[in-house]
Amino acid sequence: MIRIERRMVSKAFFTGSKYLVEDSDGRHDFVRYDGERFLAVLSTAGQKILRTPLDADERKADYLKALVRLNEAYFAAREFEADAKGNFFKHDDAAERKFRFDVAQRFSDRVDDLRTFLAAHDALVAAATEDSSNDSRDTADDGETTGDQALARTRRTLSACTDRSISEGWFPTVQSHYYALSPGELVAEGRERRKQRIEGTESSTGIAALLDKPHFEKLSWRDLRRIRDLNRESPGPDPRVWKRLQKEYTWFLARERMRATPE
């Protein structure tokens, strides 16, 4: 029996209960059940993981807990973004610094979320590899063993679940924190003010400078490479999240790891 210990979440989201109600927050679809909300893509991933024919309940539970963590972070980010709308701190330097520090801390937390999720994915892939090595070594018509075929199918399923969860669960959370840097409409704040929030000025610290401090985590080249590899491995349309991170969120990437550009 798989237990999800990280904060109680209804099993309905992972079992595909008929009582789930589909909804949308204007950007992304989610399902509701008894007052709880769960991103639809994460719910679907959890259901597929549960159905995956692997005798690895503990590793599946860790994966589901990581999905719960991504889900909590997303809705918290949307609430943070909503609270930031219309708040301008140009006449209150202390409030401005605190706001930027809060946003930078959230970006740092997202790195930890990503690595926890990728570790859960790797653990399931390892379990699938163990299973395949224990399978019959009968050879199929194409020369592959039945174990090899089962492993390939499982890896495709796991990669697709993880890739979509990153591109439609983790990355939208990063975007929401980024949007929080521009409270209100751009026409009200102005492009220069937005630039100041991100890059800073002589008298204010931007988000890029905050993320350069040693206590803030940044995405490493290894993190970006893992996202790129999942983009390539998973079937279906490729959202190219790693490219968007590299192009639009360069301040979120560790500079020392970004000397080599992915092909």
Secondary structure as the mmCIF struct_conf table of DSSP 4:
data_model
#
loop_
_struct_conf.conf_type_id
_struct_conf.id
_struct_conf.beg_label_comp_id
_struct_conf.beg_label_asym_id
_struct_conf.beg_label_seq_id
_struct_conf.end_label_comp_id
_struct_conf.end_label_asym_id
_struct_conf.end_label_seq_id
BEND BEND1 ARG A 6 ARG A 7
TURN_TY1_P TURN_TY1_P1 LYS A 11 LYS A 11
HELX_RH_AL_P HELX_RH_AL_P1 ALA A 12 THR A 15
TURN_TY1_P TURN_TY1_P2 GLY A 16 GLY A 16
TURN_TY1_P TURN_TY1_P3 LYS A 18 TYR A 19
STRN STRN1 VAL A 21 SER A 24
BEND BEND2 GLY A 26 HIS A 28
STRN STRN2 ASP A 29 TYR A 33
TURN_TY1_P TURN_TY1_P4 ASP A 34 GLY A 35
STRN STRN3 GLU A 36 LEU A 39
HELX_RH_AL_P HELX_RH_AL_P2 ALA A 40 ARG A 51
BEND BEND3 THR A 52 THR A 52
BEND BEND4 ASP A 55 ASP A 55
HELX_RH_AL_P HELX_RH_AL_P3 ASP A 57 ALA A 84
TURN_TY1_P TURN_TY1_P5 LYS A 85 GLY A 86
TURN_TY1_P TURN_TY1_P6 LYS A 90 HIS A 91
HELX_RH_AL_P HELX_RH_AL_P4 ASP A 93 ASN A 134
BEND BEND5 ASP A 135 ASP A 135
STRN STRN4 THR A 139 THR A 139
TURN_TY1_P TURN_TY1_P7 ASP A 141 ASP A 142
BEND BEND6 GLY A 143 GLY A 143
STRN STRN5 THR A 145 THR A 145
HELX_RH_AL_P HELX_RH_AL_P5 THR A 146 SER A 165
HELX_RH_PI_P HELX_RH_PI_P1 ILE A 166 TRP A 170
HELX_RH_AL_P HELX_RH_AL_P6 PHE A 171 TYR A 179
TURN_TY1_P TURN_TY1_P8 ALA A 180 LEU A 181
BEND BEND7 SER A 182 SER A 182
BEND BEND8 GLY A 184 GLY A 184
HELX_RH_AL_P HELX_RH_AL_P7 LEU A 186 GLU A 189
HELX_RH_AL_P HELX_RH_AL_P8 ARG A 191 GLU A 199
STRN STRN6 GLY A 200 GLY A 200
BEND BEND9 GLU A 202 SER A 204
STRN STRN7 THR A 205 THR A 205
HELX_RH_AL_P HELX_RH_AL_P9 ILE A 207 LEU A 211
TURN_TY1_P TURN_TY1_P9 ASP A 212 ASP A 212
BEND BEND10 LYS A 213 LYS A 213
TURN_TY1_P TURN_TY1_P10 PRO A 214 HIS A 215
BEND BEND11 PHE A 216 PHE A 216
STRN STRN8 LEU A 219 LEU A 219
HELX_RH_AL_P HELX_RH_AL_P10 TRP A 221 GLU A 233
BEND BEND12 SER A 234 GLY A 236
HELX_RH_AL_P HELX_RH_AL_P11 VAL A 241 GLU A 248
HELX_RH_3T_P HELX_RH_3T_P1 THR A 250 PHE A 252
STRN STRN9 LEU A 253 LEU A 253
HELX_RH_3T_P HELX_RH_3T_P2 ARG A 255 ARG A 257
BEND BEND13 ARG A 259 ALA A 260
HELX_LH_PP_P HELX_LH_PP_P1 THR A 261 PRO A 262
#
